[in-house]
Amino acid sequence: MVQPEKSPTGPCPCGGAALMQCCGRFIDTSGQAIAAPTAADLMRSRYSAYVLKDEAYLRATWHSTTYPQSVILEANDETKWLGLEVRAHTQSGENATVEFVARYKIRGRAHRLHEVSRFVREEGRWWYVEGSFPDKK
């Protein structure tokens, strides 16, 4: 699987600042990574991990009760992620939701993923639990 370049000074895939000032500080594999302080930060960093094809980070941030046993990122994945729009972030105690739209292309055809992700905080750390898809009714 070919990974996009992970340049510390390049732009963050989520649309934020330079990668290491944004999501890269959570994804960092040099042993210096910090936990995302909010569910929205975790969701943005997970989007960036999809763009960077970092399955290890996706697995490391998935809650154990919904953790997938199968491969998350297929080796022949042709997805080209184009952008992220965070629409809402709500938190109530140790639970949070983040609504977002991610745009992408597969073989030149445009798509969008509209998801409401659910997160839980345990021992000070946010975890992705699951997502629902408002557009699929």
C-alpha positions in Angstrom: 0.0 0.0 0.0 1.5 3.3 -1.0 1.2 5.9 1.7 0.8 9.6 1.0 3.8 11.7 2.1 3.7 12.5 5.8 5.6 15.8 5.7 5.8 17.5 9.2 5.7 21.0 7.6 3.1 20.1 4.9 -0.6 20.9 5.4 -2.6 18.6 7.6 -5.1 16.5 5.6 -8.0 17.6 7.9 -7.5 21.2 6.6 -5.8 22.6 9.7 -2.3 23.9 10.2 0.9 22.1 9.3 0.6 18.4 10.0 2.8 18.3 13.1 1.0 21.3 14.6 -2.4 19.7 13.9 -3.3 16.0 13.7 0.3 14.8 13.4 0.9 15.5 17.1 -1.7 12.8 17.9 -0.7 10.3 15.1 3.1 10.8 15.6 4.9 7.4 15.6 8.2 8.7 17.1 6.9 8.1 20.6 6.0 11.7 21.1 2.3 11.4 20.3 -0.2 12.9 22.7 -3.9 12.0 23.2 -6.4 14.1 21.4 -8.0 16.5 24.0 -11.4 16.5 22.4 -13.6 14.1 20.4 -13.5 16.6 17.5 -9.7 16.5 17.6 -9.8 12.7 17.6 -12.2 12.6 14.7 -10.0 15.0 12.6 -6.9 12.9 13.4 -8.8 9.8 12.4 -9.7 11.4 9.1 -6.0 12.3 8.6 -5.1 8.7 9.4 -7.4 7.5 6.6 -5.7 10.0 4.2 -2.3 8.9 5.4 -3.3 5.2 5.3 -2.3 4.7 8.9 -4.3 1.7 10.0 -2.3 1.4 13.3 -3.6 4.7 14.5 -7.1 3.9 13.4 -7.0 0.7 15.5 -5.3 2.5 18.4 -8.2 5.0 18.7 -11.1 2.5 18.2 -13.0 1.5 21.3 -12.6 -2.1 22.3 -16.4 -2.8 22.2 -16.7 -2.0 18.5 -13.1 -2.6 17.3 -13.2 -4.3 13.9 -11.6 -7.7 13.5 -11.1 -7.3 9.8 -8.7 -5.1 7.9 -9.8 -1.4 8.0 -7.7 -0.2 5.0 -7.6 -2.5 2.0 -4.2 -2.7 0.3 -5.6 -1.9 -3.1 -7.7 1.0 -1.8 -8.0 3.7 -4.5 -9.7 6.3 -2.4 -8.4 9.9 -2.8 -9.6 12.0 0.1 -10.4 15.6 -0.9 -11.5 17.4 2.2 -13.3 17.4 5.6 -16.1 19.6 6.9 -16.9 19.3 10.6 -20.6 20.3 11.0 -21.2 19.8 14.7 -19.4 18.7 17.9 -21.5 18.1 21.0 -20.3 16.8 24.4 -22.2 15.6 27.4 -19.9 14.4 30.2 -17.8 11.5 28.9 -19.8 11.1 25.7 -19.6 13.2 22.5 -20.7 13.2 18.9 -19.1 14.8 15.9 -21.0 15.3 12.7 -18.9 15.6 9.6 -18.8 15.4 5.8 -15.7 13.9 4.1 -15.3 14.2 0.3 -13.4 11.7 -1.7 -13.0 10.2 -5.2 -12.7 6.7 -6.3 -11.5 6.2 -9.9 -12.4 9.8 -10.7 -15.9 9.6 -9.3 -16.8 12.0 -6.5 -18.4 10.8 -3.3 -19.2 12.2 0.1 -19.4 10.5 3.5 -21.8 12.1 5.9 -21.4 10.6 9.4 -22.3 11.3 13.0 -19.6 9.7 15.0 -20.0 8.7 18.6 -17.1 8.9 21.0 -16.5 8.0 24.7 -13.9 9.3 27.1 -12.4 6.8 29.5 -9.5 7.5 31.9 -9.0 10.9 30.2 -8.7 9.5 26.6 -11.2 9.8 23.8 -12.2 6.7 21.8 -14.2 6.3 18.5 -17.2 4.0 19.2 -19.3 4.0 16.0 -20.8 6.1 13.3 -24.3 6.5 11.9 -25.1 7.9 8.4 -27.9 10.5 8.3 -28.0 10.4 4.5 -28.8 6.6 4.4 -32.4 6.4 5.6 
